[in-house]
Amino acid sequence: MNRLRDATSPYLLQHAGNPVDWHEWGAEAFAEARRRDVPLLISVGYSACHWCHVMAHESFEDPATARMMNDGFVNVKVDREERPDVDAVYMNATTAMTGHGGWPMTVFATPEGHPFYAGTYFPRQQFQRLLSAVSQAWTQDREGVLAQGGKVVAALDEAALPSGAAPTAEVTEQAVRDLAASFDPRRGGFGGAPKFPPSMVLEFLLRHGTEDATEMAAVTLEAMARGGIYDQLGGGFARYSVDADWVVPHFEKMLYDNALLMRVYAHWWRATGSPLARRVVLETAGWLLREMRTPEGGFASALDADSEGEEGRFYVWTPTQLREVLGPERGAWAASVFGVTDAGTFEHGTSVLQLSADPEDQGMLDDTRAELFAARSARVRPGRDDKVVAAWNGLAVAALAEAGALLRRPDLIDAARGAAELIDTLHIDGARLRRTSKDGRVGRNAGVLEDYADVAEGFLTLYGVTGEARWFERAEALLGTVLDRFADGDGGFYDTPDDGERLFQRPRDATDGATPSGRFAAAGALLTYSALTGSSRHRAAAEEALGMVSALAPRHARFAGWGLAVTEAALSGPVEVAITGAPDDPRTAALHRAALMSGVPGLVIALGDGDVPLMRGRGLVGGEPAAYVCRNFACRLPVTTPADLTKELLGSATMR
């Protein structure tokens, strides 16, 4: 009996019609495995995962394979986006056993949940042979299987990376040298194919601000924006590029990638005024609001890579299709501009649109893109995973709030506020947080560290943009839970709370993946909060959490990008700006904008009438709005003009 029909996860519902007797993750599955005395088969994936779909079609929808699974195992289907803790511990095991990871992840475990064999995608025949071999080993060599599971768990318990002292400027300089060693100067990015958008690393490089760091960031940002990984018609980035040139993406679009990249491109625009950066920010924001916003005001998790059973079908073009939409002459022009060839850059003679350079006729480009976008809109769309994930919505709140403020788009700030209100009213109960919701119903899974940290980051950013003190207060409560429930007693944090579900290992991953690690995200939010309040407890917790940067950055900087970005803020102070004045006074707005546009690493802004400690005692000057530039609550004389504020901030940026 397939038990997924009542699931809320879109990924689990995709498997509700399988002949496999799937269980959701939970005590029932473990009890059934003990009752039957058979292993668990744990299959982990997510709704936009192309190879998850392939394995489902080949094996989970096949009656013969399903029969083998049902006869020999208790089968558990897990949505990694709903249960990142379960995904994390079994991914650690999979990587330890095989040397690599990925999804779908296939893990065989004892009825106690201890993994003893693991892999990723298996073609049907290989999977069937594996099922037979594992069943045979379980019945004929139980002692060996249990011993293997015990060894895996013991090895993972010993594998924690030691933390170091709080990182110094020398650590960040060494990190830039480490990144330069793997940098691709012609195509951008780090290392070879496949290439993932290095969002957190790019944020660090922009904050570091030296010539070589800025150049690596700029080359990468332009290459991605002009490549096929970026949707040249509708905006937004795909998950990664399968090649080193950013030409052919893996077509799924994830909320977290686009939130992180929108924020980085906004910061690139702030630093350089790049028209390309501005376009990417606004188009990506447009895509988020148009295609990812839910009726409740949050943002959906992902768009699938496939439509009509084919990866990328919605996005690719042939020269013939361009001519059919645009006519012969303009179709040929569009093929040249977007790199669409008869041979194709993708499969079956199709091409992914690129824009290697802006054509001279910008008006024709705009008209062409609009017509192709309209024609593409008639195609069958990829599926959307509608669940709202707290952490990723926190990232979106921060990105939209900052982009809206920098680019003078109040509608983007409104969208950020709407998502924040959904998280606040639906996901948060007191100081505790649930990870997901769907269709206005909150899920049962507890929030993990990245949820608390990223939502707090989003709330604090929204406060700095709007001056609405409620967001500061909500972040304060969440960060209190981080310190009380997630601390590991060794200067870092676990990814799950102390009263959360017990897995065979309590996850504590310090390294960045597709999103900032919970540890580094918490460090950033704690640092910002301490700058607004003067709290030594929060400052100390942030600095201790950043100790891992000292251990990682010299040789593995790509996995500590957000920690390095937060380190730049800590080394800068972070600089604090308290702006006092009536919110509807243009002079207050001008000071606020000067602060936002300064680009000082990790700048923390306080404004409004709320009882935020940094604002206390900061009054008007001669009846005029004023700005106070501070470090550690020690403030310089207030200024009343944007020019003087900019001068103060430029001076403060050099005082490290």
C-alpha positions in Angstrom: 0.0 0.0 0.0 1.5 3.3 -1.1 1.2 5.7 1.8 2.1 9.0 0.0 -1.4 10.0 -1.1 -1.9 12.2 1.9 1.6 13.8 1.8 1.9 17.6 1.4 5.2 17.5 -0.4 4.9 17.8 -4.2 7.8 15.5 -4.6 6.2 12.7 -2.5 2.9 13.2 -4.4 4.8 12.6 -7.6 5.3 9.0 -6.3 1.9 8.5 -4.8 0.8 6.3 -7.8 3.9 4.1 -7.8 3.4 0.4 -7.2 6.1 0.7 -4.5 4.9 0.5 -1.0 6.3 3.8 0.0 6.3 5.2 3.6 6.9 8.7 4.6 9.9 9.2 6.9 8.8 8.5 10.4 8.5 6.1 13.3 6.0 3.9 11.5 8.6 3.0 8.8 11.2 2.1 11.4 8.7 0.0 13.4 7.6 -1.8 10.3 11.3 -2.6 9.4 11.8 -4.0 12.9 8.6 -6.0 12.7 9.4 -7.6 9.4 13.2 -7.8 10.2 14.2 -6.2 6.8 16.4 -3.3 5.9 15.1 0.2 5.1 15.5 1.4 1.5 15.6 5.2 1.8 15.2 7.2 -1.4 15.9 10.9 -1.2 15.2 13.5 -3.9 13.3 16.6 -4.8 10.6 17.6 -7.2 12.7 19.5 -9.8 15.4 16.7 -9.9 15.7 15.4 -13.5 17.5 12.1 -12.6 15.0 11.6 -9.8 12.3 11.5 -12.5 14.4 9.2 -14.6 14.9 6.6 -11.8 11.2 6.9 -11.0 10.1 6.1 -14.5 12.6 3.3 -14.9 12.3 1.6 -11.5 9.7 2.9 -9.2 6.9 2.8 -11.8 8.0 -0.7 -12.9 5.9 -3.5 -11.3 8.7 -6.0 -11.3 11.2 -3.7 -9.6 8.5 -2.5 -7.2 7.8 -6.1 -6.2 11.5 -6.7 -5.3 11.5 -3.5 -3.3 8.3 -4.4 -1.4 9.3 -8.0 -0.8 12.7 -7.2 0.7 12.6 -3.8 2.2 10.6 -1.1 3.9 10.7 1.7 1.4 10.9 5.3 2.6 10.6 8.3 0.3 12.1 11.6 1.5 11.8 15.1 0.1 15.3 16.6 0.8 13.8 20.1 0.8 11.3 19.2 3.5 13.8 17.2 5.6 17.3 18.7 5.0 18.5 17.0 8.2 17.7 13.5 7.0 19.2 14.4 3.6 22.4 15.7 5.3 23.2 12.7 7.5 22.6 10.2 4.7 24.4 12.4 2.1 27.4 12.4 4.5 27.2 8.6 4.6 26.8 8.3 0.8 29.8 10.6 0.1 31.9 8.7 2.7 31.1 5.4 1.1 31.2 6.3 -2.6 33.3 9.5 -2.8 30.5 11.5 -4.4 26.9 12.5 -3.7 23.8 13.6 -5.6 20.2 12.9 -6.1 18.3 10.7 -6.3 20.1 9.3 -3.3 19.6 5.6 -2.5 20.5 4.4 0.9 20.1 0.9 2.5 20.0 1.1 6.3 19.3 -1.1 9.3 15.9 -0.9 11.0 17.7 1.5 13.4 18.5 3.8 10.5 22.3 3.1 10.3 23.4 3.2 6.7 25.4 0.2 5.3 25.3 0.8 1.6 24.5 3.9 -0.5 24.6 5.3 -4.0 22.8 7.8 -6.2 21.0 7.0 -9.5 20.9 3.4 -10.6 19.6 2.2 -14.0 16.9 -0.4 -13.7 18.9 -3.6 -14.3 21.7 -2.5 -12.0 19.2 -1.5 -9.4 17.5 -4.9 -9.5 20.8 -6.6 -9.2 21.6 -4.4 -6.2 18.3 -5.2 -4.5 19.0 -8.9 -4.8 22.5 -8.6 -3.5 21.5 -6.5 -0.5 18.6 -8.8 0.4 21.0 -11.8 0.1 23.6 -10.1 2.3 21.0 -9.2 4.9 19.8 -12.8 5.2 23.1 -14.6 4.9 25.7 -12.1 6.3 23.7 -10.1 8.9 26.7 -9.7 11.2 28.8 -8.3 8.4 26.0 -5.8 7.3 25.5 -4.6 10.9 29.3 -4.2 11.4 29.5 -2.2 8.2 26.7 0.1 9.4 28.4 0.6 12.7 31.7 1.5 11.0 30.0 4.1 8.8 28.4 5.8 11.8 31.6 5.7 13.8 33.6 7.2 11.0 31.1 10.0 10.4 31.1 10.8 14.2 34.9 11.3 14.0 34.8 13.3 10.7 34.1 16.8 12.2 36.4 19.5 10.9 38.2 21.3 13.7 37.4 25.0 14.1 40.1 27.7 14.4 40.5 31.2 15.9 38.4 34.1 14.6 39.5 34.8 11.0 41.8 37.8 10.3 42.4 39.9 7.2 45.3 37.5 6.4 42.8 34.7 6.2 40.6 36.5 3.7 43.7 37.4 1.6 44.7 33.8 1.5 41.2 32.8 0.5 41.4 35.2 -2.5 44.7 33.5 -3.5 43.1 30.1 -3.1 40.2 31.1 -5.3 42.5 32.6 -7.9 44.3 29.2 -8.2 41.1 27.6 -9.6 39.6 30.6 -11.3 38.8 30.4 -15.0 39.9 33.8 -16.3 38.3 33.3 -19.8 34.9 31.9 -18.8 34.5 32.9 -15.2 33.8 30.6 -12.3 36.0 28.2 -10.5 37.2 24.8 -11.7 35.8 22.9 -14.7 32.5 21.4 -15.7 29.9 21.2 -14.3 29.8 24.8 -13.1 27.5 26.0 -10.3 26.8 29.7 -9.7 29.3 30.5 -6.9 26.9 33.0 -5.3 28.4 33.2 -1.8 31.9 33.3 -3.1 31.0 36.2 -5.4 29.5 38.1 -2.4 32.8 37.7 -0.5 34.8 38.9 -3.5 32.7 42.0 -3.9 33.0 42.7 -0.2 36.7 42.1 -0.2 37.0 44.7 -2.9 40.6 44.4 -4.1 41.3 44.6 -7.8 41.9 40.9 -8.3 38.9 39.9 -6.2 36.6 42.4 -8.0 37.9 41.2 -11.4 37.1 37.5 -10.6 33.6 38.5 -9.5 32.9 40.7 -12.5 34.2 38.2 -15.1 32.0 35.4 -13.5 28.9 37.6 -13.2 29.0 38.8 -16.8 29.7 35.3 -18.1 26.8 33.8 -16.3 24.4 36.6 -17.3 25.3 36.2 -21.0 25.3 32.4 -21.0 22.6 29.8 -21.3 22.4 29.3 -17.6 20.5 32.6 -17.5 17.1 32.7 -19.1 17.6 35.3 -21.8 13.8 35.7 -22.3 12.2 35.4 -18.9 14.9 36.1 -16.4 16.2 33.9 -13.7 19.1 31.3 -13.5 19.0 27.6 -13.9 20.6 25.4 -11.3 24.0 24.9 -13.0 25.8 24.6 -16.3 26.8 21.1 -17.5 29.7 22.7 -19.4 32.5 25.1 -18.5 31.2 27.9 -20.7 27.8 28.4 -19.0 26.1 27.4 -22.2 23.9 24.3 -21.5 22.2 24.4 -18.1 20.5 21.8 -16.0 17.2 23.5 -16.6 15.6 23.4 -13.2 15.2 26.8 -11.5 15.5 27.0 -7.8 14.3 29.8 -5.5 17.5 29.8 -3.4 19.8 30.3 -6.4 17.9 33.2 -7.8 17.5 34.9 -4.4 21.2 34.7 -3.8 22.2 35.8 -7.3 19.7 38.6 -7.4 21.3 40.1 -4.3 24.9 39.6 -5.6 24.0 41.3 -9.0 22.4 44.2 -7.0 25.6 44.6 -5.1 27.6 44.4 -8.4 25.4 47.2 -9.8 25.9 49.3 -6.7 29.7 48.9 -7.0 29.9 49.5 -10.8 26.7 50.9 -12.2 26.7 48.0 -14.7 23.6 48.1 -17.0 23.9 44.3 -17.4 23.8 43.9 -13.6 20.7 46.1 -13.3 18.9 44.2 -16.1 19.6 40.9 -14.5 18.4 42.1 -11.1 15.1 43.4 -12.5 14.5 40.5 -14.8 15.2 37.9 -12.1 12.9 39.9 -9.7 10.3 40.0 -12.4 10.5 36.2 -12.9 10.2 35.7 -9.1 7.0 37.8 -8.9 5.5 36.5 -12.1 6.2 32.8 -11.9 7.2 31.9 -8.3 4.9 33.9 -6.0 2.2 31.9 -4.3 -1.3 33.2 -3.6 -0.4 33.5 0.0 2.5 35.9 -0.8 5.4 33.5 -0.4 7.6 32.1 -3.0 7.5 28.5 -4.4 10.6 26.3 -4.2 11.4 25.4 -7.8 10.5 24.9 -11.4 11.1 21.5 -12.9 13.8 20.9 -15.6 11.4 18.9 -17.7 8.2 19.5 -19.6 6.4 17.1 -21.8 8.8 14.5 -20.5 11.9 16.2 -21.9 14.6 18.2 -20.2 14.7 21.8 -21.3 12.0 21.5 -23.9 10.3 24.7 -22.7 13.5 26.8 -23.1 15.3 25.7 -26.3 14.9 26.9 -29.9 15.8 25.9 -33.5 16.5 28.4 -36.3 13.2 27.2 -37.9 11.2 28.0 -34.7 12.8 31.5 -34.6 11.8 32.2 -38.2 8.3 30.9 -37.6 7.8 33.5 -34.8 9.8 36.4 -36.2 9.9 35.9 -39.9 12.9 35.1 -42.1 15.0 38.2 -41.8 14.5 38.9 -38.1 14.6 35.2 -37.3 18.1 35.0 -38.9 19.1 38.0 -36.9 17.9 36.5 -33.7 19.7 33.2 -34.4 22.9 35.2 -34.8 22.4 37.3 -31.6 21.3 34.4 -29.4 23.7 31.7 -30.8 21.1 29.4 -32.2 22.6 27.2 -34.9 21.5 24.4 -37.2 23.7 21.9 -35.4 22.3 23.1 -32.0 24.1 23.6 -28.7 21.8 21.2 -26.8 20.0 18.0 -27.9 18.1 17.1 -31.1 19.4 20.2 -33.0 18.0 22.6 -30.4 19.9 25.5 -28.9 19.9 27.3 -25.6 19.7 31.0 -25.9 22.8 33.0 -25.1 23.6 36.7 -25.5 27.4 36.9 -25.9 27.2 40.7 -26.6 24.5 43.3 -26.7 23.6 44.2 -30.3 23.8 47.8 -31.5 20.0 47.9 -32.0 18.7 47.7 -28.5 15.2 48.4 -29.6 15.1 45.4 -31.9 16.6 43.2 -29.2 13.8 44.3 -26.7 11.1 43.7 -29.3 12.5 40.3 -30.3 12.8 39.1 -26.7 9.2 40.2 -26.1 7.9 38.3 -29.1 9.9 35.2 -28.3 8.7 35.3 -24.7 5.1 35.5 -25.8 5.5 32.6 -28.2 7.3 30.5 -25.5 4.5 31.2 -23.1 2.2 29.1 -25.2 4.4 26.0 -24.6 3.7 23.5 -21.9 5.3 24.8 -18.8 7.6 22.9 -16.4 6.0 21.8 -13.2 6.3 24.0 -10.1 7.0 22.8 -6.6 4.6 25.1 -4.7 5.9 24.4 -1.2 7.2 27.5 0.7 10.5 26.8 2.4 11.2 29.2 5.2 15.0 29.5 4.7 14.7 30.2 1.0 11.9 32.7 1.5 14.2 34.4 4.0 16.9 34.7 1.3 14.2 36.1 -1.1 13.1 38.7 1.4 16.6 39.9 1.8 17.2 40.1 -1.9 14.0 41.7 -2.9 14.2 44.3 -0.1 17.7 45.3 -1.0 17.1 45.3 -4.7 13.9 47.3 -4.3 15.7 49.9 -2.2 18.8 50.2 -4.4 16.9 50.3 -7.7 14.0 52.4 -6.4 11.4 49.7 -6.9 8.9 49.9 -4.0 6.9 47.0 -5.5 9.9 44.7 -4.8 10.0 45.9 -1.2 6.3 45.2 -0.9 6.9 41.7 -2.3 9.6 41.2 0.4 7.2 42.4 3.1 4.5 40.0 1.8 6.7 37.0 2.0 8.0 38.0 5.4 4.4 38.4 6.7 3.6 34.9 5.5 6.5 33.4 7.3 5.7 35.5 10.4 2.0 34.6 10.6 2.1 31.0 9.3 5.5 29.5 10.0 6.4 31.1 13.3 4.8 30.2 16.7 6.4 32.3 19.4 10.2 31.8 18.9 9.9 28.5 17.0 9.7 28.0 13.3 8.3 25.4 11.0 10.2 24.7 7.8 7.5 24.5 5.1 4.0 25.4 4.1 1.8 24.7 1.1 -1.5 26.3 0.1 -1.6 28.2 3.3 -1.2 25.2 5.5 2.0 24.9 7.6 3.9 21.6 7.5 4.8 19.5 10.5 8.5 19.5 10.1 10.5 21.7 12.5 12.7 24.4 11.2 16.5 23.7 11.0 19.3 26.1 11.6 19.3 27.6 8.1 15.6 28.4 8.4 16.1 30.4 11.6 19.3 32.1 10.3 18.1 33.0 6.8 14.7 34.2 8.0 16.4 36.3 10.6 18.7 37.7 7.9 15.7 38.5 5.8 13.9 40.2 8.6 16.9 42.3 9.6 17.5 43.3 6.0 13.8 44.3 5.7 14.1 46.3 8.9 17.1 48.2 7.5 15.2 49.0 4.3 11.8 50.0 5.8 12.5 51.0 9.4 9.7 48.7 10.5 10.8 47.6 14.0 8.5 44.5 14.0 11.0 42.8 11.7 13.9 43.5 14.1 11.8 42.1 17.0 10.9 38.9 15.1 14.6 38.4 14.2 15.5 38.9 17.9 13.2 36.0 18.9 14.5 33.6 16.2 18.1 34.3 17.1 17.4 33.7 20.8 16.3 30.2 19.7 19.4 29.7 17.7 21.6 30.4 20.7 19.4 28.4 23.2 18.6 25.4 21.0 21.2 24.9 18.3 24.6 25.7 20.0 27.0 22.8 20.0 29.0 23.9 23.0 32.2 24.1 20.9 31.7 27.5 19.3 29.4 26.3 16.5 25.9 25.1 15.9 24.1 21.9 15.1 21.7 22.0 12.2 18.9 20.7 14.3 17.6 21.9 17.7 18.3 20.0 20.9 14.7 19.0 21.1 14.4 17.9 17.5 14.1 14.3 16.1 17.0 12.1 16.9 18.7 10.7 13.8 21.7 8.3 13.8 23.9 11.4 13.7 23.0 15.0 14.7 24.0 17.0 11.6 26.5 19.8 11.9 27.7 20.8 8.4 29.8 23.9 8.5 30.4 24.2 4.7 28.4 26.1 2.2 26.5 24.1 -0.4 23.9 25.5 -2.8 23.0 27.9 0.1 25.0 29.3 3.0 25.6 26.8 5.6 23.4 27.2 8.7 26.5 28.0 10.7 27.7 30.8 8.5 24.1 32.1 8.0 23.7 32.2 11.7 27.0 34.0 12.1 25.9 36.7 9.7 22.5 37.3 11.3 24.0 37.3 14.8 26.6 39.8 13.8 24.0 42.2 12.3 21.9 41.8 15.4 24.8 42.6 17.7 25.6 45.7 15.7 22.0 46.9 16.2 22.0 46.2 19.9 25.5 46.1 21.3 24.9 42.5 22.5 28.2 41.0 23.4 26.6 37.5 23.6 25.5 37.6 20.0 28.8 39.1 18.8 30.8 36.4 20.6 28.6 33.7 19.1 29.1 35.1 15.6 32.9 35.3 16.0 33.1 31.8 17.4 31.1 30.4 14.6 33.4 32.2 12.1 36.3 30.2 13.6 35.5 27.5 11.0 36.5 30.0 8.2 40.0 30.0 9.5 40.1 26.2 9.1 38.4 26.1 5.7 39.4 29.3 3.8 43.1 28.8 3.1 42.6 25.7 1.0 38.9 25.3 0.5 37.6 28.9 0.1 34.8 27.8 -2.3 33.1 26.0 0.5 33.2 29.0 2.9 32.0 31.8 0.7 29.3 33.1 3.1 31.6 32.7 6.1 34.2 34.8 4.3 31.5 37.4 3.4 30.5 37.6 7.0 34.1 37.8 8.0 34.5 40.9 5.8 31.6 42.5 7.7 33.1 41.6 11.0 36.6 43.0 10.0 34.8 46.2 8.8 33.1 46.5 12.2 30.5 46.1 10.9 29.9 49.8 10.4 26.6 51.0 11.9 24.5 53.8 10.7 21.6 55.2 12.7 19.4 57.5 10.7 16.9 59.7 12.6 14.2 61.8 11.0 10.6 61.7 9.9 10.1 58.8 7.5 8.3 61.0 5.0 10.9 63.7 5.1 12.9 63.7 1.8 16.1 64.6 3.7 15.7 61.4 5.8 15.2 59.4 2.6 18.3 61.0 1.0 20.5 60.0 4.0 19.1 56.5 3.9 19.9 56.1 0.3 23.4 57.4 0.8 23.9 54.7 3.4 22.4 51.9 1.2 24.6 52.9 -1.8 27.9 53.0 0.2 28.8 49.4 -0.3 30.6 49.1 3.0 30.9 45.4 3.8 28.0 44.2 6.0 26.8 47.8 6.7 24.1 47.8 9.3 21.4 50.4 9.2 18.9 51.4 11.9 16.1 53.9 11.3 12.5 54.5 12.3 10.7 55.0 15.6 11.1 51.5 17.1 13.0 50.8 20.3 16.1 49.5 18.6 19.1 50.1 20.8 21.3 51.7 18.1 18.7 54.4 17.7 18.5 55.4 21.4 19.8 58.9 22.1 20.4 59.6 18.4 18.4 62.8 17.9 17.9 65.4 15.2 20.6 68.0 14.7 19.3 71.5 14.6 15.8 70.2 13.8 17.2 68.3 10.7 17.4 64.6 10.0 20.8 63.2 10.9 23.0 60.1 10.4 25.3 58.7 13.0 28.2 56.5 11.8 29.3 54.1 14.5 31.4 51.1 15.3 30.6 49.0 18.4 28.1 51.7 19.4 30.9 54.4 19.5 29.7 57.1 17.1 31.3 59.9 15.3 29.7 63.3 15.2 26.4 63.2 13.3 26.0 64.5 9.7 23.0 66.0 8.0 23.8 65.7 4.3 24.2 62.7 2.0 27.6 64.0 0.8 29.0 64.2 4.3 27.5 60.7 5.1 29.1 59.3 2.1 32.5 60.8 3.1 32.1 59.4 6.6 31.3 55.9 5.2 34.2 56.0 2.7 36.5 56.9 5.5 35.1 54.2 7.8 35.6 51.5 5.1 39.4 52.1 5.2 39.6 51.8 9.1 39.9 48.1 9.5 
